Amino acid sequence: MNEALLEVNNISVSFDGFKAINKLSFSIFEGELRAVIGPNGAGKTTFMDIVTGKTRPDAGEVIWGEKNFSLLNRSESQIAQLGIGRKFQKPTVFEEQSVYDNLLLALENDRQPLSVLFYRRNQSDDAKIEEIAAEIGLADRLERRAGDLSHGQKQWLEIGMLLAQEPRLLLVDEPAAGMTLEERDKTVALLRRAAKTRAVVVVEHDMDFVRKLDCRVTVLHEGSVLAEGSLDHVTENQDVIDVYLGR
Ligand SMILES: Nc1ncnc2c1ncn2[C@@H]1O[C@H](COP(=O)(O)OP(=O)(O)OP(=O)(O)O)[C@@H](O)[C@H]1O
């Protein structure tokens, strides 16, 4: 396997004495698609909060990239700048703007405020936006108002907005929730495509969706890794059956 892109090492965090994350250690590798599953309260969201700098762990290390940067004591925006993008469960696109303008705004995010002020549409942005729109299946919806998109399309648009910032790691929280079966299948294809050129971590409860992702799975339970491997491997694990699947 490649070098670890992200390594969480022995991290713990308590809320009012309750250990939400308990000596959690695992790694994500460059260009890897990984599913993270586990029962409610297992610590999946808290794990993402720690990686993105929203929550500070009480102990442990979070190490990023080949230069082994510590992500602790870095702000959320610094961590985003280092190449970690996060997709929250609810889509947060600019409803009044077109799909094109939403993607443009995401591209502009990287630029200096002054250049945004004097912005003119240019060919390289057009090409980039068309490329992303094709990747997220919205190539024929560029002029559509984002608020008029379906729930699934909004989710894809937001993933596209994150891709515009060229993250090396994309964290995606429960993408399948609220989607039709057809939208789910398209989302699986989108995430699998996205993971060809960057690492993608997907937190998801929907087992059918996770099976279709066809990737390595990490099972969390009580803030630690309970099992890891292929979905078949972890679903045969008696501990996983006891705490998660058998309920
Ligand atoms: N800011 C907070 N303050 C207090 N308790 C918290 C906080 N954040 C998380 N917790 C608690 O930590 C535990 C882990 O929560 P977390 O949201 O990470 O689990 P999860 O695996 O994402 O669950 P779900 O599948 O329900 O989203 C839960 O018991 C939760 O109530």
The ligand as an ORCA input file, in Angstrom:
! r2SCAN-3c Opt
* xyz 0 1
  N     -20.059     18.578     21.061
  C     -20.479     17.518     21.758
  N     -20.867     17.634     23.045
  C     -21.284     16.579     23.758
  N     -21.350     15.320     23.267
  C     -20.995     15.141     21.987
  C     -20.552     16.206     21.159
  N     -20.256     15.701     19.932
  C     -20.516     14.383     19.996
  N     -20.948     14.030     21.215
  C     -21.298     12.678     21.669
  O     -20.236     11.828     21.271
  C     -20.738     10.570     20.818
  C     -20.232     10.306     19.417
  O     -20.975     11.117     18.531
  P     -20.770     11.146     16.956
  O     -21.734     12.162     16.436
  O     -19.346     11.323     16.629
  O     -21.230      9.691     16.530
  P     -21.593      9.147     15.086
  O     -20.881      7.844     14.956
  O     -21.308     10.184     14.052
  O     -23.144      8.895     15.215
  P     -24.319      9.005     14.111
  O     -24.202      7.785     13.270
  O     -25.548      9.005     14.951
  O     -24.116     10.276     13.340
  C     -22.242     10.639     20.927
  O     -22.630     10.018     22.126
  C     -22.515     12.123     20.963
  O     -23.698     12.408     21.687
*
